[in-house]
Amino acid sequence: MNEADLQHRLDFLRTAERLKDTLRSGFTTQGQQESVAEHTWRLCLLVITFSDQLPHVDLLKLLKICILHDLGEAVDGDIPAPNQVGQAAKSDKERNDFRSLLTPLPEFLRAEFLSLWDEYELARSPEAVAAKALDKVETLLQHNQATNPPDFDYRFNIDYGRASTDKLPLAKQIRTFLDAETSAHAKRMGQI
């Protein structure tokens, strides 16, 4: 690798570091607002923890998709699911932001990363279906274990991401437990 290529890859990583400061609408157990990077980390941990239950999935490809799926949010931040007006508009914006982050990388990496991002967005492979489903599972898990603000809307989570989680038997199974927790939180808060 030549020095210029090395520098370009480091530039990409320096820009991607913004994800550590990009906050989500969720909170941690200690009541801290969660970063997108923290969500991505635990999504990857969830994937490797349940990888034995995903025998027909390429684990490396799945992990790549998980690492890349929210990287575009490093540019203009995360839009919480309840605030998303149109999925197509959010997707287009995030894809453009993601592409801008990839600029310093060599063409073959830009093409690979963008292809994986598109695959996730369109759920075009078993790995993308698994990533999309487990992304929703991780969000639900975090919302249930977090110290949330008093006005946190647990009702939203009752149906959140169900179209994705229902496509993966493992996610559907995990979701059964998480839905029971969500309903208990919603009842406790007088939301249902």
C-alpha positions in Angstrom: 0.0 0.0 0.0 1.4 3.4 -0.9 1.5 6.3 1.5 -1.3 8.2 -0.2 -3.7 5.2 0.0 -2.8 4.8 3.6 -3.5 8.4 4.4 -6.9 8.3 2.5 -8.0 5.3 4.6 -7.0 7.0 7.8 -8.9 10.1 6.6 -12.0 7.9 6.2 -11.6 6.5 9.7 -11.1 9.9 11.2 -14.4 11.1 9.6 -16.2 7.9 10.6 -15.2 8.6 14.2 -18.1 11.2 14.3 -20.4 8.3 14.8 -19.1 8.1 18.4 -20.6 11.6 19.0 -23.8 11.0 17.0 -26.6 10.5 19.5 -29.7 8.3 19.1 -33.0 8.8 20.9 -32.3 5.8 23.2 -30.7 5.8 26.6 -28.3 3.5 28.5 -29.0 1.8 31.8 -27.3 4.7 33.5 -29.5 7.2 31.7 -26.9 8.4 29.2 -28.0 9.1 25.7 -26.8 6.3 23.5 -24.5 7.0 20.5 -24.9 5.4 17.1 -21.5 3.8 17.6 -22.6 2.2 20.8 -25.7 0.8 19.1 -23.6 -0.6 16.3 -21.2 -2.2 18.7 -23.9 -4.0 20.5 -25.6 -5.0 17.3 -22.3 -6.7 16.3 -22.1 -8.3 19.8 -25.7 -9.6 19.4 -24.8 -11.1 16.0 -21.8 -13.0 17.3 -23.6 -14.1 20.4 -26.3 -15.7 18.3 -24.2 -16.7 15.3 -24.6 -20.4 16.1 -28.4 -19.8 15.4 -27.6 -18.4 11.9 -26.0 -21.3 10.1 -26.9 -20.2 6.6 -25.5 -16.7 6.9 -22.0 -15.5 6.0 -20.9 -14.1 9.4 -18.2 -11.8 8.0 -20.6 -10.3 5.5 -23.3 -9.9 8.2 -20.8 -8.1 10.5 -19.7 -5.9 7.7 -23.3 -4.9 7.0 -23.9 -4.2 10.7 -20.8 -2.0 11.0 -21.8 0.0 7.9 -25.6 0.2 8.1 -25.8 3.5 10.1 -22.4 5.0 9.2 -24.1 7.7 7.0 -25.6 9.1 10.2 -22.1 10.4 11.1 -22.9 13.3 8.6 -26.3 14.6 9.7 -27.2 12.5 12.7 -29.9 10.0 13.5 -33.6 10.5 12.8 -35.5 8.7 15.5 -38.0 6.2 14.0 -41.1 8.0 15.3 -39.9 11.2 13.5 -39.2 9.7 10.1 -41.6 11.2 7.7 -40.8 9.1 4.6 -38.5 6.0 4.6 -37.5 6.7 1.0 -36.4 10.3 1.8 -34.5 9.1 4.9 -32.8 6.3 2.9 -31.8 8.6 0.0 -30.4 11.2 2.4 -28.5 8.6 4.5 -27.2 6.9 1.3 -25.8 10.3 0.0 -24.2 11.0 3.4 -22.7 7.5 3.4 -21.3 8.0 -0.1 -19.7 11.3 0.9 -17.9 9.5 3.8 -16.6 6.9 1.4 -14.9 9.5 -0.9 -11.3 9.1 0.4 -11.4 5.3 0.0 -10.1 3.4 -3.0 -12.8 2.7 -5.6 -13.0 -1.1 -4.8 -13.7 -0.3 -1.1 -16.2 2.4 -2.0 -18.0 -0.1 -4.3 -18.0 -2.9 -1.7 -19.2 -0.7 1.1 -21.9 1.0 -0.9 -23.1 -2.4 -2.3 -23.3 -3.8 1.3 -25.2 -0.7 2.4 -27.7 -1.0 -0.5 -28.0 -4.7 0.2 -29.0 -3.9 3.8 -31.4 -1.1 2.8 -33.2 -3.4 0.4 -32.8 -6.6 2.4 -31.5 -8.4 -0.7 -29.6 -11.2 1.0 -29.9 -13.5 4.0 -27.2 -11.4 5.7 -29.1 -8.2 5.0 -32.4 -9.7 6.3 -30.6 -10.8 9.4 -28.9 -7.4 9.9 -32.2 -5.5 9.5 -34.0 -7.8 11.9 -31.3 -7.9 14.6 -30.9 -4.1 14.3 -34.5 -3.8 15.4 -34.0 -6.4 18.2 -31.0 -4.5 19.5 -33.0 -1.3 19.6 -35.9 -3.0 21.5 -33.5 -4.6 23.9 -31.9 -1.2 24.6 -35.2 0.6 25.1 -36.3 -2.1 27.5 -33.2 -2.0 29.7 -32.6 1.7 29.6 -33.3 4.3 32.2 -35.6 6.3 29.9 -37.1 9.7 30.4 -40.6 9.8 32.0 -42.2 10.5 28.7 -40.6 7.6 26.8 -43.2 6.1 24.5 -43.1 2.3 24.9 -46.3 1.9 22.9 -44.3 2.8 19.7 -42.0 -0.3 20.3 -44.9 -2.7 20.4 -45.0 -2.7 16.6 -41.6 -1.1 15.8 -39.7 -3.1 13.2 -42.0 -6.0 13.2 -41.9 -6.3 9.4 -38.2 -6.9 9.7 -38.1 -9.1 12.8 -40.8 -11.4 11.4 -38.6 -12.3 8.4 -36.0 -14.0 10.7 -37.1 -16.8 12.9 -34.4 -16.0 15.5 -35.4 -12.4 15.7 -39.1 -13.4 16.0 -38.2 -15.7 18.9 -36.2 -13.1 20.7 -38.9 -10.6 20.0 -41.4 -12.6 21.9 -39.4 -12.0 25.1 -38.8 -8.4 24.3 -42.4 -7.7 23.5 -43.5 -9.0 26.9 -41.0 -6.6 28.5 -42.2 -3.7 26.3 -45.8 -4.4 27.3 -44.9 -4.5 31.0 -43.1 -1.1 30.7 -46.0 0.4 28.8 -48.5 -0.9 31.4 -46.4 0.4 34.2 -46.3 3.9 32.5 -50.0 3.8 31.9 -49.6 3.8 28.1 -51.7 0.7 27.6 
